[in-house]
């Protein structure tokens, strides 16, 4: 099971039309484009998918659309998380996991629980989840950091907690996780700019935003890292540095949607309170696409 999540997963966007309805045709195109160009698995309904402004009915249709388009070609991971443990458990119990290989569950946000609270939250989810769990630590969004000691305690005590998507942006924290983790526990980068260094240090790859725009080369970079082909991998890494900086310079997913729009994959529309990429950012993305191509 763990090997399913080695390599490159994409945190897929939810494309919207100008009228703010979900563009399911564009979603299918993005799924096919990524699978055909080397993406190893797809993460549905994450931050990049604007999960907080997608309705429950839309979420079900998005899952079904991706599931059908995927047709069992790559594993699918479903985002189910929050700061109300009971509500997260209810959603898991009510979800149809047909075609879904694992859950990505964010550490509780806004409430700022203690480490003991985070432990209890994940243990409660672990006890009822019918599929494996990938934890998600992203302090920049949650307002609290899941410490390596907490992550590793859960890795050792909960058999169906198989990985962490670590996105603290802190290389030292990655290294503590990699140093002391159980051999079968995956440390997955949630930071596109650190994905290669983390992989080379013993990580299992990345759940990426930028990879859905350039799946072939980003996947090649990570797989070269897994193969310990350092010089070849870093050449690709250096090529990606500017565009990674650009897409996160305002908000996510406005940046990646503007880039996907440049590539003809979907519209750049986002739902409030997010707003579209600024004119300056769009110009920078246009220049990058021309130069990169």
Secondary structure as GFF3:
##gff-version 3
##sequence-region A 1 293
A	DSSP	three_ten_helix	2	5	.	.	.	ID=ss1
A	DSSP	beta_strand	7	11	.	.	.	ID=ss2
A	DSSP	alpha_helix	24	36	.	.	.	ID=ss3
A	DSSP	beta_strand	41	44	.	.	.	ID=ss4
A	DSSP	three_ten_helix	51	53	.	.	.	ID=ss5
A	DSSP	alpha_helix	56	70	.	.	.	ID=ss6
A	DSSP	beta_strand	75	79	.	.	.	ID=ss7
A	DSSP	alpha_helix	85	94	.	.	.	ID=ss8
A	DSSP	beta_strand	102	106	.	.	.	ID=ss9
A	DSSP	alpha_helix	115	128	.	.	.	ID=ss10
A	DSSP	beta_strand	132	137	.	.	.	ID=ss11
A	DSSP	alpha_helix	139	142	.	.	.	ID=ss12
A	DSSP	alpha_helix	148	157	.	.	.	ID=ss13
A	DSSP	beta_strand	161	166	.	.	.	ID=ss14
A	DSSP	alpha_helix	171	180	.	.	.	ID=ss15
A	DSSP	beta_strand	186	189	.	.	.	ID=ss16
A	DSSP	three_ten_helix	192	194	.	.	.	ID=ss17
A	DSSP	alpha_helix	195	200	.	.	.	ID=ss18
A	DSSP	beta_strand	205	208	.	.	.	ID=ss19
A	DSSP	three_ten_helix	210	212	.	.	.	ID=ss20
A	DSSP	alpha_helix	215	226	.	.	.	ID=ss21
A	DSSP	alpha_helix	230	247	.	.	.	ID=ss22
A	DSSP	alpha_helix	254	262	.	.	.	ID=ss23
A	DSSP	alpha_helix	279	292	.	.	.	ID=ss24
###
